[in-house]
Amino acid sequence: MLETIWGIIVLASVIWVIYDVVTQNKRLSGAMKVLWIIAALLFGIIGAAAYYFLGRK
């Protein structure tokens, strides 16, 4: 049960990063957008947290 909840949280954070990178963050170049999306997919919550604190300004 706990693994399912954690999986949903990770999935939601990855979807949020992808949505925010593609639609909201206009100052990023195309390559940086791809890198942030890959980081979110590979690292899950840690990638989303890194994007929130470092990439989203």
C-alpha positions as CSV (number, residue, x, y, z in Angstrom):
1,M,0.0,0.0,0.0
2,L,2.8,2.4,0.9
3,E,4.6,1.7,-2.3
4,T,1.5,2.5,-4.3
5,I,1.1,5.9,-2.6
6,W,4.8,6.6,-3.1
7,G,4.5,5.7,-6.7
8,I,1.6,8.1,-7.2
9,I,3.5,10.9,-5.5
10,V,6.6,10.3,-7.7
11,L,4.4,10.1,-10.9
12,A,2.6,13.3,-10.0
13,S,5.9,15.2,-9.4
14,V,7.3,14.0,-12.7
15,I,4.1,15.1,-14.5
16,W,4.3,18.5,-12.8
17,V,7.9,19.0,-13.9
18,I,7.1,18.1,-17.5
19,Y,4.0,20.3,-17.5
20,D,5.9,23.3,-15.9
21,V,8.9,23.0,-18.2
22,V,6.9,22.8,-21.4
23,T,4.2,25.3,-20.7
24,Q,5.4,27.8,-18.0
25,N,9.1,28.1,-18.1
26,K,9.7,30.1,-21.3
27,R,13.2,31.3,-20.4
28,L,14.8,27.8,-20.7
29,S,16.3,26.7,-24.0
30,G,15.1,23.6,-25.7
31,A,18.2,21.6,-24.6
32,M,17.7,22.6,-20.9
33,K,14.0,21.7,-21.1
34,V,15.0,18.2,-22.3
35,L,17.6,17.9,-19.6
36,W,15.1,18.9,-16.8
37,I,12.6,16.4,-18.1
38,I,15.2,13.6,-18.3
39,A,16.3,14.5,-14.7
40,A,12.7,14.3,-13.5
41,L,12.2,10.9,-15.2
42,L,15.4,9.4,-13.9
43,F,15.4,10.8,-10.3
44,G,11.7,11.3,-9.5
45,I,11.2,13.3,-6.4
46,I,14.8,14.4,-6.2
47,G,14.7,15.6,-9.8
48,A,11.5,17.5,-9.2
49,A,12.9,19.1,-6.1
50,A,16.1,20.1,-7.9
51,Y,13.9,21.7,-10.7
52,Y,11.8,23.5,-8.2
53,F,14.8,25.0,-6.4
54,L,17.2,25.5,-9.2
55,G,15.5,25.6,-12.6
56,R,12.2,27.4,-11.8
57,K,13.0,31.0,-11.3
